[in-house]
Amino acid sequence: MESNYPRESSESGASGVVTSPYGNRPLTLIEHLTISMFWFATNFHWGALLLILLPGDMKTLAGEHKAQMLGYVTGFGAIPALIVPLISGAMSDRCQRKEGRRKPFIATGVILNVIGLAMMASSVAVLKSLPIYFVSYAVVQIGSNIASGAYMGVIPDVVPKSEHGKASGFMALMSQ
């Protein structure tokens, strides 16, 4: 998604405005879809997790207390969802890594997310442990929100200003 494009520096030497790898030309349909594909994956992931997986797992792990535990796990998961994207977004804005300023956060977040999902699966299928499930769900939330917090800056970074509205429309389309 993000290339190693040059950054324009401010007078103080800090990283400032990022130059789009597309220049000022209009993006193609495929480029818009590619830039917004992460939103499709994220929303598909959370739709399945919140509407299908969590209720089923609570039925398995908590039995007759499934509704109460579902409330606790989703409430518990909301804490990192409120805090982590603010931190990862701000950190990725200032990142000076050669891989790009967003990629390290997106990659780290996706890896943590996958680890958390594997932990959730094993806590249900093998360990039958509600406390481990809560920790696993927190790992998923933290990973997903690290990646999402950084990814929120991709459109302003790579899409020419004249295409921001169109890119936001594609992002909304992929979020549906």
C-alpha positions in Angstrom: 0.0 0.0 0.0 2.6 2.5 1.1 5.8 3.0 -0.9 9.1 4.5 0.2 8.1 7.9 -1.2 10.1 11.0 -0.3 9.1 13.2 2.5 9.3 16.9 2.4 10.9 18.3 5.5 10.0 21.4 7.4 12.5 24.1 8.3 13.1 22.5 11.6 14.2 19.3 9.9 11.2 17.3 11.3 9.2 15.1 8.9 6.5 17.2 7.4 4.3 16.9 4.4 4.5 13.6 2.6 4.7 13.6 -1.2 2.2 11.3 -2.9 3.7 8.5 -5.0 0.9 9.2 -7.5 1.9 12.8 -8.0 -1.2 14.9 -8.7 -2.7 12.6 -11.3 -6.2 11.0 -10.8 -6.0 7.5 -9.3 -7.5 4.6 -11.2 -10.3 2.5 -9.9 -7.9 -0.3 -9.0 -5.6 2.1 -7.1 -8.6 3.4 -5.1 -9.8 -0.1 -4.4 -6.3 -1.2 -3.4 -5.8 1.7 -1.0 -9.2 1.0 0.7 -8.9 -2.8 0.8 -7.8 -2.8 4.4 -11.1 -1.3 5.4 -13.0 -4.1 3.8 -10.9 -6.7 5.6 -11.1 -4.9 9.0 -14.9 -4.5 8.8 -15.4 -8.0 7.6 -13.2 -9.2 10.5 -15.1 -7.2 13.1 -18.5 -8.0 11.7 -17.8 -11.7 12.0 -16.1 -11.4 15.4 -18.7 -9.3 17.1 -21.8 -10.8 15.6 -20.9 -14.5 15.2 -17.8 -15.5 17.0 -18.0 -13.8 20.4 -21.6 -14.9 21.1 -20.9 -18.4 20.1 -17.7 -18.5 22.1 -19.5 -17.1 25.2 -22.2 -19.8 24.8 -19.4 -22.4 24.9 -17.3 -20.9 27.7 -19.9 -19.2 29.9 -23.0 -21.4 29.5 -26.0 -19.8 31.2 -23.9 -16.6 31.9 -23.2 -16.1 28.2 -25.0 -12.7 27.9 -23.3 -11.3 31.0 -19.9 -12.5 29.8 -20.5 -11.2 26.3 -21.1 -7.8 27.9 -18.0 -8.0 29.9 -15.7 -9.1 27.1 -17.0 -6.4 24.7 -16.8 -3.8 27.4 -13.3 -4.9 28.3 -12.3 -4.8 24.6 -13.7 -1.3 24.2 -10.9 0.1 26.4 -8.0 -0.6 24.0 -10.3 0.3 21.1 -10.6 3.8 22.6 -7.0 4.4 23.5 -4.7 2.4 21.1 -5.6 4.1 17.7 -4.9 7.5 19.2 -1.4 6.4 20.2 -0.5 4.4 17.2 -1.9 7.0 14.8 0.2 9.7 16.4 3.3 7.5 16.6 2.9 6.5 12.9 2.6 10.2 12.0 6.0 10.8 13.4 7.7 7.5 12.3 10.9 7.9 10.3 11.5 4.2 9.4 12.9 3.3 6.0 9.9 1.0 5.4 7.6 4.0 5.6 5.9 5.6 8.5 2.7 3.5 8.4 3.9 0.0 7.4 5.7 -0.9 10.6 2.5 -0.2 12.6 0.2 -1.9 10.2 2.4 -5.0 10.0 2.8 -5.2 13.8 -0.9 -4.7 14.4 -1.9 -7.4 11.9 0.6 -9.8 13.4 -0.7 -9.2 16.9 -4.3 -9.5 15.7 -3.6 -12.9 14.1 -1.8 -14.1 17.3 -4.8 -12.9 19.4 -7.2 -14.8 17.1 -5.2 -18.0 17.4 -5.1 -17.5 21.2 -8.9 -17.0 21.2 -9.4 -20.2 19.2 -7.2 -22.2 21.5 -8.8 -20.8 24.6 -12.2 -22.1 23.4 -11.2 -25.4 21.7 -8.3 -26.6 23.8 -8.1 -24.7 27.1 -11.8 -23.9 27.7 -10.6 -20.8 29.7 -12.7 -17.6 29.9 -9.8 -15.6 31.5 -7.4 -16.6 28.7 -10.2 -15.7 26.2 -10.4 -12.2 27.7 -6.7 -11.7 27.4 -6.8 -13.1 23.8 -9.6 -10.7 22.9 -7.5 -7.8 24.3 -4.6 -8.8 22.1 -6.9 -8.9 19.1 -8.2 -5.4 20.0 -4.7 -4.0 20.5 -3.4 -5.4 17.3 -6.3 -4.4 15.2 -6.3 -0.9 16.6 -2.6 -0.4 16.2 -3.0 -1.3 12.5 -6.2 0.8 12.1 -4.8 3.8 13.9 -1.8 3.9 11.5 -3.9 3.1 8.4 -6.2 6.1 9.0 -3.3 8.2 7.8 -2.8 6.4 4.5 -5.3 8.5 2.4 -3.8 11.8 3.4 -0.3 10.4 2.9 -0.7 8.8 -0.6 -3.8 10.2 -2.3 -3.4 13.5 -4.1 -5.5 16.2 -2.4 -7.8 16.5 -5.4 -8.7 12.8 -4.9 -9.3 12.9 -1.1 -13.1 13.0 -1.5 -13.2 10.1 -4.0 -10.8 8.1 -1.8 -13.0 8.7 1.3 -16.0 7.5 -0.7 -14.1 4.3 -1.6 -13.1 3.9 2.0 -16.8 4.2 3.0 -17.8 1.7 0.3 -15.2 -0.8 1.6 -16.4 -0.2 5.2 -19.9 -1.3 4.3 
